[in-house]
Amino acid sequence: MSKLSSALLAAFVILGLSCGRQSSERSTTEEVPAEFYDMHNARISLDYVGSYQGVLPCADCEGIRTEVILLDESQFIRKTQYIGQDDMVFEESGIYTWDDAGNIITLQGTEKPNQYFVSENRIFHLDIDGDRIEGELADQYILVKQ
């Protein structure tokens, strides 16, 4: 009878240890805040500070040579030049803000369209409603990091 008692005791100990281990793993997982898993966005994950350049389409000129410089502390400089019309370069500066998702910046104090989707080594010029431009000319609304 002592062998049976020893076997039952060992079984209960093993069962107790395995149940205890599962509950501690479960409680550890539950303690991690949901925000921890949703932290992957351009603002946090990318090295977005720098100069982005490209030529945007223009209805009445050959194109708009555009440079957007994103600086530390949410500062920006945007330079534009209308190719084939004038050699004059227009420069605007100010602050930019991020959307709640941390992927789109808005250049404050500038005329619309003034939003850009931030991606790896490039920013996408968005339309007046803040949407990605689609169609044949979509690739021409990309400014590449220099």
Backbone as JSON Lines, residues from 0, in Angstrom:
{"i":0,"aa":"M","n":[0.82,-1.19,0.0],"ca":[0.0,0.0,0.0],"c":[0.86,1.25,0.0]}
{"i":1,"aa":"S","n":[2.04,1.16,0.55],"ca":[2.88,2.34,0.57],"c":[3.36,2.71,-0.83]}
{"i":2,"aa":"K","n":[3.53,1.69,-1.73],"ca":[3.91,2.0,-3.11],"c":[2.79,2.76,-3.81]}
{"i":3,"aa":"L","n":[1.53,2.37,-3.57],"ca":[0.38,3.05,-4.16],"c":[0.26,4.46,-3.63]}
{"i":4,"aa":"S","n":[0.48,4.66,-2.35],"ca":[0.43,5.99,-1.75],"c":[1.53,6.88,-2.32]}
{"i":5,"aa":"S","n":[2.71,6.32,-2.47],"ca":[3.83,7.09,-3.03],"c":[3.56,7.49,-4.47]}
{"i":6,"aa":"A","n":[2.99,6.56,-5.26],"ca":[2.68,6.85,-6.66],"c":[1.62,7.93,-6.77]}
{"i":7,"aa":"L","n":[0.58,7.86,-5.94],"ca":[-0.48,8.88,-5.95],"c":[0.07,10.23,-5.52]}
{"i":8,"aa":"L","n":[0.9,10.23,-4.5],"ca":[1.5,11.47,-4.03],"c":[2.36,12.11,-5.12]}
{"i":9,"aa":"A","n":[3.16,11.3,-5.81],"ca":[4.0,11.81,-6.9],"c":[3.15,12.37,-8.03]}
{"i":10,"aa":"A","n":[2.05,11.69,-8.36],"ca":[1.16,12.16,-9.42],"c":[0.54,13.5,-9.05]}
{"i":11,"aa":"F","n":[0.1,13.66,-7.8],"ca":[-0.48,14.93,-7.36],"c":[0.55,16.06,-7.38]}
{"i":12,"aa":"V","n":[1.77,15.76,-6.99],"ca":[2.83,16.77,-6.99],"c":[3.12,17.23,-8.42]}
{"i":13,"aa":"I","n":[3.24,16.27,-9.34],"ca":[3.5,16.62,-10.74],"c":[2.35,17.42,-11.32]}
{"i":14,"aa":"L","n":[1.13,16.99,-11.04],"ca":[-0.05,17.71,-11.52],"c":[-0.1,19.12,-10.93]}
{"i":15,"aa":"G","n":[0.2,19.25,-9.67],"ca":[0.19,20.57,-9.02],"c":[1.24,21.49,-9.59]}
{"i":16,"aa":"L","n":[2.43,20.98,-9.86],"ca":[3.5,21.8,-10.44],"c":[3.15,22.26,-11.85]}
{"i":17,"aa":"S","n":[2.6,21.34,-12.65],"ca":[2.28,21.74,-14.03],"c":[1.14,22.74,-14.07]}
{"i":18,"aa":"C","n":[0.16,22.59,-13.2],"ca":[-0.93,23.58,-13.16],"c":[-0.43,24.93,-12.68]}
{"i":19,"aa":"G","n":[0.44,24.92,-11.69],"ca":[0.99,26.17,-11.18],"c":[1.8,26.9,-12.23]}
{"i":20,"aa":"R","n":[2.55,26.17,-13.03],"ca":[3.38,26.77,-14.06],"c":[2.5,27.4,-15.14]}
{"i":21,"aa":"Q","n":[1.43,26.74,-15.54],"ca":[0.55,27.29,-16.56],"c":[-0.11,28.57,-16.09]}
{"i":22,"aa":"S","n":[-0.57,28.59,-14.86],"ca":[-1.26,29.79,-14.38],"c":[-0.3,30.97,-14.28]}
{"i":23,"aa":"S","n":[0.96,30.72,-13.91],"ca":[1.89,31.84,-13.83],"c":[2.22,32.37,-15.22]}
{"i":24,"aa":"E","n":[2.32,31.48,-16.23],"ca":[2.56,31.94,-17.6],"c":[1.38,32.77,-18.09]}
{"i":25,"aa":"R","n":[0.19,32.31,-17.77],"ca":[-1.01,33.0,-18.21],"c":[-1.08,34.39,-17.58]}
{"i":26,"aa":"S","n":[-0.77,34.5,-16.3],"ca":[-0.86,35.8,-15.65],"c":[0.2,36.76,-16.18]}
{"i":27,"aa":"T","n":[1.38,36.25,-16.55],"ca":[2.42,37.11,-17.12],"c":[1.96,37.69,-18.45]}
{"i":28,"aa":"T","n":[1.33,36.88,-19.29],"ca":[0.84,37.35,-20.59],"c":[-0.25,38.4,-20.4]}
{"i":29,"aa":"E","n":[-1.12,38.19,-19.44],"ca":[-2.21,39.12,-19.22],"c":[-1.73,40.48,-18.72]}
{"i":30,"aa":"E","n":[-0.56,40.54,-18.09],"ca":[-0.07,41.78,-17.53],"c":[0.53,42.72,-18.57]}
{"i":31,"aa":"V","n":[0.85,42.22,-19.77],"ca":[1.44,43.06,-20.82],"c":[0.35,43.95,-21.4]}
{"i":32,"aa":"P","n":[0.53,45.26,-21.37],"ca":[-0.51,46.16,-21.9],"c":[-0.67,46.0,-23.41]}
{"i":33,"aa":"A","n":[-1.9,46.18,-23.88],"ca":[-2.2,46.04,-25.31],"c":[-1.42,47.03,-26.15]}
{"i":34,"aa":"E","n":[-1.12,48.22,-25.61],"ca":[-0.39,49.24,-26.36],"c":[1.0,48.76,-26.75]}
{"i":35,"aa":"F","n":[1.55,47.82,-25.95],"ca":[2.89,47.3,-26.23],"c":[2.95,46.67,-27.61]}
{"i":36,"aa":"Y","n":[1.9,45.99,-28.01],"ca":[1.89,45.29,-29.29],"c":[1.57,46.2,-30.46]}
{"i":37,"aa":"D","n":[1.02,47.37,-30.23],"ca":[0.6,48.28,-31.29],"c":[1.57,49.44,-31.48]}
{"i":38,"aa":"M","n":[2.83,49.27,-31.14],"ca":[3.78,50.37,-31.18],"c":[4.57,50.45,-32.48]}
{"i":39,"aa":"H","n":[4.25,49.65,-33.48],"ca":[5.01,49.68,-34.73],"c":[4.38,50.71,-35.67]}
{"i":40,"aa":"N","n":[5.02,51.87,-35.79],"ca":[4.58,52.9,-36.72],"c":[5.8,53.69,-37.17]}
{"i":41,"aa":"A","n":[5.6,54.55,-38.16],"ca":[6.72,55.3,-38.74],"c":[7.38,56.21,-37.71]}
{"i":42,"aa":"R","n":[6.59,56.84,-36.88],"ca":[7.13,57.8,-35.92],"c":[8.13,57.14,-34.96]}
{"i":43,"aa":"I","n":[7.84,55.94,-34.54],"ca":[8.67,55.25,-33.58],"c":[9.73,54.37,-34.25]}
{"i":44,"aa":"S","n":[9.36,53.71,-35.33],"ca":[10.23,52.68,-35.91],"c":[11.21,53.16,-36.96]}
{"i":45,"aa":"L","n":[10.96,54.28,-37.61],"ca":[11.79,54.7,-38.74],"c":[12.7,55.87,-38.39]}
{"i":46,"aa":"D","n":[13.81,55.96,-39.09],"ca":[14.7,57.11,-39.01],"c":[14.24,58.09,-40.1]}
{"i":47,"aa":"Y","n":[13.2,58.84,-39.81],"ca":[12.54,59.68,-40.82],"c":[13.17,61.07,-40.96]}
{"i":48,"aa":"V","n":[13.96,61.52,-40.01],"ca":[14.56,62.86,-40.08],"c":[15.52,62.89,-41.26]}
{"i":49,"aa":"G","n":[15.4,63.94,-42.11],"ca":[16.28,64.06,-43.27],"c":[15.61,64.82,-44.4]}
{"i":50,"aa":"S","n":[16.26,64.8,-45.56],"ca":[15.8,65.53,-46.74],"c":[15.17,64.56,-47.74]}
{"i":51,"aa":"Y","n":[13.98,64.9,-48.23],"ca":[13.25,64.09,-49.21],"c":[13.05,64.94,-50.46]}
{"i":52,"aa":"Q","n":[13.37,64.38,-51.63],"ca":[13.29,65.16,-52.87],"c":[12.59,64.39,-53.97]}
{"i":53,"aa":"G","n":[11.99,65.15,-54.88],"ca":[11.34,64.58,-56.05],"c":[10.72,65.67,-56.89]}
{"i":54,"aa":"V","n":[10.15,65.28,-58.03],"ca":[9.45,66.22,-58.9],"c":[7.99,65.78,-58.97]}
{"i":55,"aa":"L","n":[7.11,66.63,-58.44],"ca":[5.68,66.33,-58.43],"c":[5.04,66.8,-59.72]}
{"i":56,"aa":"P","n":[3.97,66.13,-60.18],"ca":[3.27,66.56,-61.39],"c":[2.7,67.97,-61.24]}
{"i":57,"aa":"C","n":[2.59,68.66,-62.38],"ca":[2.08,70.03,-62.41],"c":[1.18,70.18,-63.63]}
{"i":58,"aa":"A","n":[0.01,70.8,-63.46],"ca":[-0.95,70.95,-64.56],"c":[-0.47,71.95,-65.6]}
{"i":59,"aa":"D","n":[0.22,73.01,-65.19],"ca":[0.6,74.05,-66.16],"c":[2.11,74.32,-66.2]}
{"i":60,"aa":"C","n":[2.92,73.32,-65.81],"ca":[4.37,73.44,-65.91],"c":[4.96,72.04,-66.1]}
{"i":61,"aa":"E","n":[6.26,71.97,-66.22],"ca":[6.92,70.68,-66.45],"c":[6.97,69.81,-65.2]}
{"i":62,"aa":"G","n":[6.78,70.38,-64.06],"ca":[6.8,69.66,-62.79],"c":[7.16,70.6,-61.66]}
{"i":63,"aa":"I","n":[6.94,70.15,-60.45],"ca":[7.27,70.96,-59.28],"c":[8.4,70.26,-58.53]}
{"i":64,"aa":"R","n":[9.6,70.81,-58.65],"ca":[10.74,70.27,-57.91],"c":[10.48,70.56,-56.43]}
{"i":65,"aa":"T","n":[10.45,69.51,-55.64],"ca":[10.05,69.63,-54.24],"c":[11.08,68.99,-53.33]}
{"i":66,"aa":"E","n":[11.4,69.7,-52.26],"ca":[12.26,69.15,-51.21],"c":[11.57,69.41,-49.88]}
{"i":67,"aa":"V","n":[11.38,68.35,-49.12],"ca":[10.84,68.46,-47.76],"c":[11.94,67.98,-46.82]}
{"i":68,"aa":"I","n":[12.33,68.86,-45.91],"ca":[13.36,68.53,-44.93],"c":[12.67,68.4,-43.57]}
{"i":69,"aa":"L","n":[12.72,67.19,-43.02],"ca":[12.16,66.94,-41.69],"c":[13.3,67.01,-40.68]}
{"i":70,"aa":"L","n":[13.15,67.92,-39.75],"ca":[14.18,68.16,-38.74],"c":[13.74,67.59,-37.39]}
{"i":71,"aa":"D","n":[14.67,67.57,-36.45],"ca":[14.33,67.17,-35.09],"c":[13.32,68.15,-34.5]}
{"i":72,"aa":"E","n":[12.67,67.72,-33.44],"ca":[11.71,68.55,-32.71],"c":[10.56,69.03,-33.59]}
{"i":73,"aa":"S","n":[10.14,68.19,-34.55],"ca":[8.96,68.43,-35.39],"c":[9.05,69.69,-36.24]}
{"i":74,"aa":"Q","n":[10.23,70.09,-36.63],"ca":[10.42,71.25,-37.51],"c":[10.56,70.76,-38.95]}
{"i":75,"aa":"F","n":[10.1,71.58,-39.92],"ca":[10.27,71.23,-41.32],"c":[10.64,72.45,-42.14]}
{"i":76,"aa":"I","n":[11.23,72.19,-43.31],"ca":[11.45,73.19,-44.35],"c":[10.97,72.55,-45.64]}
{"i":77,"aa":"R","n":[10.13,73.25,-46.4],"ca":[9.68,72.75,-47.71],"c":[10.06,73.76,-48.77]}
{"i":78,"aa":"K","n":[10.78,73.29,-49.79],"ca":[11.19,74.14,-50.91],"c":[10.53,73.62,-52.17]}
{"i":79,"aa":"T","n":[9.95,74.54,-52.96],"ca":[9.32,74.16,-54.22],"c":[9.77,75.1,-55.33]}
{"i":80,"aa":"Q","n":[9.9,74.53,-56.52],"ca":[10.27,75.32,-57.7],"c":[9.47,74.79,-58.88]}
{"i":81,"aa":"Y","n":[8.78,75.7,-59.59],"ca":[7.97,75.34,-60.74],"c":[8.88,75.3,-61.97]}
{"i":82,"aa":"I","n":[9.16,74.1,-62.45],"ca":[10.11,73.91,-63.55],"c":[9.53,74.46,-64.85]}
{"i":83,"aa":"G","n":[10.33,75.26,-65.56],"ca":[9.93,75.82,-66.84],"c":[9.15,77.11,-66.74]}
{"i":84,"aa":"Q","n":[8.86,77.58,-65.55],"ca":[8.13,78.83,-65.38],"c":[9.01,79.93,-64.82]}
{"i":85,"aa":"D","n":[9.76,79.59,-63.81],"ca":[10.53,80.61,-63.1],"c":[11.65,79.9,-62.35]}
{"i":86,"aa":"D","n":[12.74,80.57,-62.15],"ca":[13.83,79.99,-61.38],"c":[13.65,80.2,-59.88]}
{"i":87,"aa":"M","n":[12.58,80.89,-59.52],"ca":[12.35,81.23,-58.12],"c":[12.03,79.98,-57.29]}
{"i":88,"aa":"V","n":[12.66,79.88,-56.13],"ca":[12.39,78.77,-55.21],"c":[11.57,79.32,-54.05]}
{"i":89,"aa":"F","n":[10.43,78.69,-53.8],"ca":[9.56,79.09,-52.69],"c":[9.93,78.24,-51.48]}
{"i":90,"aa":"E","n":[10.07,78.88,-50.33],"ca":[10.46,78.16,-49.12],"c":[9.46,78.44,-48.01]}
{"i":91,"aa":"E","n":[9.03,77.37,-47.36],"ca":[8.13,77.46,-46.21],"c":[8.79,76.68,-45.07]}
{"i":92,"aa":"S","n":[8.52,77.11,-43.86],"ca":[9.03,76.38,-42.71],"c":[8.03,76.46,-41.57]}
{"i":93,"aa":"G","n":[8.15,75.55,-40.65],"ca":[7.24,75.52,-39.51],"c":[7.37,74.21,-38.77]}
{"i":94,"aa":"I","n":[6.25,73.78,-38.2],"ca":[6.24,72.52,-37.46],"c":[5.34,71.53,-38.18]}
{"i":95,"aa":"Y","n":[5.61,70.26,-37.96],"ca":[4.73,69.21,-38.47],"c":[4.19,68.41,-37.29]}
{"i":96,"aa":"T","n":[3.0,67.86,-37.49],"ca":[2.37,67.05,-36.46],"c":[2.09,65.66,-37.03]}
{"i":97,"aa":"W","n":[1.99,64.69,-36.15],"ca":[1.71,63.31,-36.53],"c":[0.24,62.98,-36.29]}
{"i":98,"aa":"D","n":[-0.32,62.11,-37.13],"ca":[-1.66,61.62,-36.87],"c":[-1.6,60.62,-35.71]}
{"i":99,"aa":"D","n":[-2.76,60.2,-35.21],"ca":[-2.8,59.31,-34.05],"c":[-2.12,57.97,-34.3]}
{"i":100,"aa":"A","n":[-2.15,57.5,-35.54],"ca":[-1.53,56.21,-35.86],"c":[-0.01,56.32,-35.98]}
{"i":101,"aa":"G","n":[0.52,57.55,-36.1],"ca":[1.96,57.74,-36.17],"c":[2.57,57.46,-37.53]}
{"i":102,"aa":"N","n":[1.77,57.59,-38.62],"ca":[2.27,57.31,-39.96],"c":[2.16,58.49,-40.92]}
{"i":103,"aa":"I","n":[1.33,59.48,-40.61],"ca":[1.1,60.61,-41.51],"c":[1.48,61.9,-40.79]}
{"i":104,"aa":"I","n":[2.26,62.75,-41.51],"ca":[2.59,64.06,-40.96],"c":[1.81,65.13,-41.71]}
{"i":105,"aa":"T","n":[1.48,66.2,-41.0],"ca":[0.84,67.37,-41.58],"c":[1.75,68.56,-41.35]}
{"i":106,"aa":"L","n":[2.09,69.26,-42.44],"ca":[2.91,70.46,-42.34],"c":[2.0,71.6,-41.93]}
{"i":107,"aa":"Q","n":[2.15,72.09,-40.72],"ca":[1.28,73.14,-40.18],"c":[1.6,74.49,-40.82]}
{"i":108,"aa":"G","n":[0.55,75.26,-41.09],"ca":[0.72,76.61,-41.62],"c":[0.96,76.66,-43.12]}
{"i":109,"aa":"T","n":[0.75,75.56,-43.82],"ca":[0.91,75.54,-45.27],"c":[-0.42,75.2,-45.92]}
{"i":110,"aa":"E","n":[-0.55,75.57,-47.19],"ca":[-1.79,75.28,-47.89],"c":[-1.9,73.8,-48.2]}
{"i":111,"aa":"K","n":[-3.15,73.32,-48.26],"ca":[-3.38,71.92,-48.62],"c":[-3.12,71.75,-50.11]}
{"i":112,"aa":"P","n":[-2.7,70.58,-50.55],"ca":[-2.38,69.39,-49.76],"c":[-1.06,69.54,-49.04]}
{"i":113,"aa":"N","n":[-1.08,69.21,-47.78],"ca":[0.11,69.41,-46.93],"c":[0.39,68.2,-46.04]}
{"i":114,"aa":"Q","n":[-0.04,67.02,-46.5],"ca":[0.17,65.81,-45.71],"c":[1.03,64.81,-46.48]}
{"i":115,"aa":"Y","n":[1.8,64.04,-45.71],"ca":[2.68,63.04,-46.28],"c":[2.6,61.76,-45.46]}
{"i":116,"aa":"F","n":[2.53,60.62,-46.15],"ca":[2.62,59.32,-45.5],"c":[4.1,58.97,-45.41]}
{"i":117,"aa":"V","n":[4.58,58.7,-44.2],"ca":[6.0,58.44,-43.97],"c":[6.27,56.94,-44.08]}
{"i":118,"aa":"S","n":[7.23,56.6,-44.93],"ca":[7.61,55.21,-45.16],"c":[9.12,55.09,-45.07]}
{"i":119,"aa":"E","n":[9.64,53.9,-45.26],"ca":[11.09,53.66,-45.2],"c":[11.79,54.41,-46.33]}
{"i":120,"aa":"N","n":[12.58,55.43,-46.01],"ca":[13.38,56.21,-46.96],"c":[12.57,56.93,-48.04]}
{"i":121,"aa":"R","n":[11.31,57.19,-47.79],"ca":[10.48,57.93,-48.73],"c":[9.23,58.45,-48.03]}
{"i":122,"aa":"I","n":[8.69,59.52,-48.58],"ca":[7.4,60.0,-48.11],"c":[6.48,60.14,-49.32]}
{"i":123,"aa":"F","n":[5.21,59.83,-49.12],"ca":[4.22,59.89,-50.18],"c":[3.37,61.14,-50.0]}
{"i":124,"aa":"H","n":[3.37,62.0,-51.0],"ca":[2.54,63.21,-50.99],"c":[1.08,62.76,-51.08]}
{"i":125,"aa":"L","n":[0.24,63.19,-50.16],"ca":[-1.16,62.78,-50.13],"c":[-2.05,63.82,-50.79]}
{"i":126,"aa":"D","n":[-3.25,63.39,-51.19],"ca":[-4.16,64.33,-51.84],"c":[-4.79,65.27,-50.81]}
{"i":127,"aa":"I","n":[-5.67,66.13,-51.26],"ca":[-6.25,67.18,-50.4],"c":[-7.07,66.6,-49.24]}
{"i":128,"aa":"D","n":[-7.55,65.34,-49.42],"ca":[-8.32,64.68,-48.36],"c":[-7.44,63.82,-47.44]}
{"i":129,"aa":"G","n":[-6.14,63.8,-47.71],"ca":[-5.22,63.01,-46.9],"c":[-5.13,61.55,-47.31]}
{"i":130,"aa":"D","n":[-5.53,61.24,-48.55],"ca":[-5.48,59.87,-49.05],"c":[-4.31,59.69,-50.01]}
{"i":131,"aa":"R","n":[-3.82,58.44,-50.14],"ca":[-2.76,58.14,-51.09],"c":[-3.29,58.37,-52.5]}
{"i":132,"aa":"I","n":[-2.46,58.95,-53.34],"ca":[-2.83,59.2,-54.73],"c":[-2.68,57.9,-55.5]}
{"i":133,"aa":"E","n":[-3.69,57.58,-56.29],"ca":[-3.71,56.33,-57.06],"c":[-3.73,56.64,-58.55]}
{"i":134,"aa":"G","n":[-3.55,55.62,-59.35],"ca":[-3.63,55.77,-60.8],"c":[-2.26,55.83,-61.45]}
{"i":135,"aa":"E","n":[-2.26,56.26,-62.71],"ca":[-1.04,56.28,-63.52],"c":[0.07,57.15,-62.94]}
{"i":136,"aa":"L","n":[-0.3,58.24,-62.3],"ca":[0.69,59.18,-61.79],"c":[1.1,58.93,-60.34]}
{"i":137,"aa":"A","n":[0.6,57.87,-59.73],"ca":[0.85,57.61,-58.3],"c":[2.34,57.59,-57.96]}
{"i":138,"aa":"D","n":[3.15,56.99,-58.82],"ca":[4.6,56.9,-58.55],"c":[5.3,58.25,-58.59]}
{"i":139,"aa":"Q","n":[4.66,59.25,-59.17],"ca":[5.28,60.57,-59.26],"c":[5.03,61.42,-58.02]}
{"i":140,"aa":"Y","n":[4.27,60.9,-57.08],"ca":[3.99,61.63,-55.84],"c":[4.81,61.09,-54.67]}
{"i":141,"aa":"I","n":[5.99,60.58,-54.98],"ca":[6.88,60.03,-53.96],"c":[8.14,60.88,-53.89]}
{"i":142,"aa":"L","n":[8.49,61.3,-52.68],"ca":[9.75,62.0,-52.45],"c":[10.7,61.02,-51.76]}
{"i":143,"aa":"V","n":[11.92,60.93,-52.29],"ca":[12.89,59.94,-51.82],"c":[13.91,60.6,-50.9]}
{"i":144,"aa":"K","n":[14.24,59.89,-49.83],"ca":[15.22,60.4,-48.86],"c":[16.61,60.44,-49.49]}
{"i":145,"aa":"Q","n":[17.3,61.55,-49.29],"ca":[18.64,61.74,-49.85],"c":[19.71,61.38,-48.86]}
